[in-house]
Amino acid sequence: MSDRATAPAVPRPVPLPPPAGPGRWPRGRWPVVLLVAVLLAQMAFAMVTTAVRQTPTIDEPVYVAAAAEYVHEHRLRLNPEHPPLGKLVIGVGVALAGPHPGASSTGDQGESGRRLLYESGNDPWRLMLWARLPVIALTLAFGLVVFAFARDLAGTAAGSAALALYSFSPDVVAHGALATLDVPAAGFLLTSAWLMWRARRRPAVYVPLAGVALGAALATKMSTLPAAPVLAVLAALSVWRARPGPRRALRAVGGAAVVALVATAAVWAAYLAVDPGLRWSPAQHVPVVHGLRGLLVELLPFPEAYRDGMRVQFGLENRPWQGFLFGRLYDGSLWYYLPAALLVKTPLGTLVLWAAGAAAVVALRRSRPAAPYVLTVPSVSLAAAMCGARDFGTRYAVFLPLFLAVAAGCVLLVRRRWTAVAVALLVGWTAVSSVRAYPFYLPYSNEAFGGPGRTREWLHDSNVDWGQDLGRLAVRLRERYPGERVWLVYKGSGVPAYYGIQAADPLGVPPERVRGLLVVSDSAAAKATGRLAELLGGSRPVDDVGHSLTIYRR
């Protein structure tokens, strides 16, 4: 018998299945469609039921007032520090609510918001819900982008895992349920990066679409500007990859130029949609910006209103702010604030999958080409946010749950028997942690830091207490403490009297006169000094409202 006949057979390596490309579904797609629908449905339920119960947070009345002014007066005046697109989205709900606009306010934007909600004959509960619904719808749509991006990179199972992480993210649910701009801006950035990735095959279609998405991000929040040059480089990379030939470099430069031009046009279109005449009369002081910052502002190819908004942002950065981290009150900002806050505010299962996903994207040959598209934009955006002067919350980094959910899906490219089980367990841990926090997503913290009830010990502001629980406080006082004297230190934009809260200001009278119930916003308590610190020192906590307000007895 020959050696060839007796030699043992060598098994051939099994090739990895290619990721599902655009428009391609594996067999048995309907279970996947059902899973996607269930994940988005539970997310919608969480956001809508949370939105119904929360009173206006600090920033929301300003955005709603600006949106109402866009709808009724087509005027660019309020809130110049943020471009108009996100407020136009909010304005869809405002228009459907049909509020009484009331008299035009000549005061600041905060006064305009309070007047619209509480002094113009409108129902603030109804108006705020309608203003929040378009942002909720947009947040759900971005869930589909997360699914599609991860599916393109690593298959349908990866897309499902990524969508699960996204839909159970407490930060995304919390801020996606508000009439604010953080989640819309982050979602547009993710959409642009995903379209850039698809442009590697069809640049003529996807490069202009990616430019539109980038322009939408720039027209929603100015904090997305650091990502613009990154996405332009990614456009060049995609065209370079898609179009080999003697003019490859020229085409790559052209791709970057197309993205820049389309994005610029999208920003102009957002301003023109508000006022085709681009009349600009800011309702607040616009500071003069000198030096390199001033030069950069002048070079921006955007309307004057946008450039003035940048000047306002730089003016805000120059103010003396205070922060609060791990029980420490400090002046200025800490470069490590956002990473530390994210450790507190992110589910533990998600943190593990984020780290594993980022490593997988870089280390695995199949996913390595996607690393610039998945990791560069959030890395640059996070670095820029860490340099900011306002340590106010993880909402400044809410793009991370979107991009890193996509990266986490790529863990399933690791072909080990335990991989799928480990991913399923970690996703399940995230889901349980998120569901247990319902409906208190704003003050969420993970189990390592004691959960939502203890977040106030580590963080403040939009991480815990953003003024969202006046309605719950009114119910609690009425049901448990009827007829008692109430003193209130509230940090927010709501009007307590509207909700039936009859309370006095304890900071305007001698401490010995403050008797009865003292209600203090946890953000105010975190930064308490002087008279308030003295009052809290002589009080004992007796109740908690929404993990954002504490009731003390004196």
PyMOL commands that set and color helices and strands:
alter all, ss='L'
color gray80, all
select helices_A, chain A and resi 3-6+29-53+60-73+85-97+109-118+124-154+156-167+170-176+182-198+203-218+222-224+227-242+248-274+291-299+304-317+337-345+348-363+368-386+394-397+400-413+417-437+447-449+452-457+461-463+470-480+496-499+506-508+511-513+522-526+530-537
alter helices_A, ss='H'
color red, helices_A
select strands_A, chain A and resi 322-325+328-331+486-489+517-521+540-545+549-553
alter strands_A, ss='S'
color yellow, strands_A
deselect
rebuild
show_as cartoon
